[in-house]
Amino acid sequence: MLPLTGYASIATAVAAIAAAPTTTWAERPTPRRCCARLGWSMPMPARKRRRPSGRRLGNRVAWEHIQRVLQEQGGNVAATARALGMHRRTLQRILRKHAPTA
């Protein structure tokens, strides 16, 4: 029997030591570490598709989209940043640059 708990209390610590564990962790183990200790293989997680951020908006279509949303918001940069889901300072940096070439 493998005593495993996510709660750090004196009672669970005493019960775990009484069970004579072969491995103890002082900090919370990661799921990958637990699986490795039990001899299980854990598949590598798939890479999440990231939303385009201000650094990645470098093509003509993205630039035109930003300009269209900026125009819809009446030139308000803060409202445009909220509508695009990015930080206001990131949008300001993008707008400071020249329009990308096709």
C-alpha positions in Angstrom: 0.0 0.0 0.0 1.3 3.4 -0.9 0.2 6.2 1.4 -0.2 9.4 -0.7 -1.7 12.6 0.4 -1.8 16.1 -0.8 -2.4 17.5 2.7 0.5 18.3 5.0 -0.7 17.5 8.5 0.9 15.8 11.5 -1.6 13.0 11.4 -0.9 12.1 7.8 2.9 12.4 8.3 2.8 10.0 11.2 0.6 7.6 9.3 3.0 7.8 6.3 6.1 7.1 8.5 4.3 4.3 10.2 3.7 2.6 6.9 7.5 2.6 6.3 7.6 4.4 3.0 10.5 3.9 0.6 10.3 7.4 -0.8 9.3 10.6 0.8 9.2 14.1 -0.8 9.5 17.2 1.2 7.7 19.3 -1.5 4.7 18.5 -3.7 5.7 16.2 -6.4 4.8 16.8 -10.0 2.6 14.3 -11.9 5.5 13.4 -14.1 7.7 12.7 -11.1 5.0 10.5 -9.5 4.5 8.5 -12.7 8.3 8.1 -13.0 8.5 6.8 -9.4 5.7 4.3 -10.1 7.3 3.2 -13.3 4.6 4.5 -15.5 5.3 6.4 -18.7 3.7 9.7 -19.1 3.2 11.1 -22.7 4.7 14.4 -23.5 2.0 17.1 -23.5 1.0 18.5 -26.9 2.2 22.0 -27.5 -0.5 24.5 -27.0 -1.3 26.8 -29.9 -0.6 30.3 -28.7 -2.7 33.2 -29.7 -0.8 35.7 -31.8 0.8 38.3 -29.5 2.2 41.7 -30.3 5.6 40.2 -31.2 4.1 37.9 -33.7 1.8 40.3 -35.5 4.2 41.2 -38.2 2.4 40.5 -41.5 0.2 42.7 -43.6 -3.1 41.1 -42.7 -2.5 41.5 -39.0 -1.5 45.1 -39.4 -4.6 45.8 -41.4 -6.8 44.1 -38.8 -5.2 46.2 -36.1 -5.8 49.4 -38.1 -9.5 48.4 -38.7 -10.1 47.7 -35.0 -8.3 50.9 -34.1 -10.6 52.8 -36.5 -13.7 51.1 -35.0 -12.6 52.2 -31.5 -12.3 55.8 -32.7 -8.5 55.8 -32.3 -8.6 54.8 -28.6 -5.5 52.6 -28.1 -6.6 51.2 -24.7 -10.0 50.1 -26.1 -8.4 48.6 -29.2 -5.9 46.7 -27.0 -8.8 45.2 -25.0 -10.7 44.3 -28.2 -7.6 42.6 -29.6 -6.8 40.8 -26.2 -3.4 42.3 -25.8 -1.7 44.7 -23.4 -1.9 48.4 -24.3 1.9 48.9 -24.2 2.3 46.0 -26.7 -0.2 47.6 -29.1 1.6 51.0 -28.7 4.9 49.4 -29.7 3.3 47.8 -32.7 1.7 51.0 -33.8 5.0 52.9 -33.4 6.6 50.6 -36.1 6.0 51.2 -39.8 3.4 49.1 -41.6 5.0 45.8 -42.7 5.7 45.3 -46.4 3.7 42.6 -48.3 
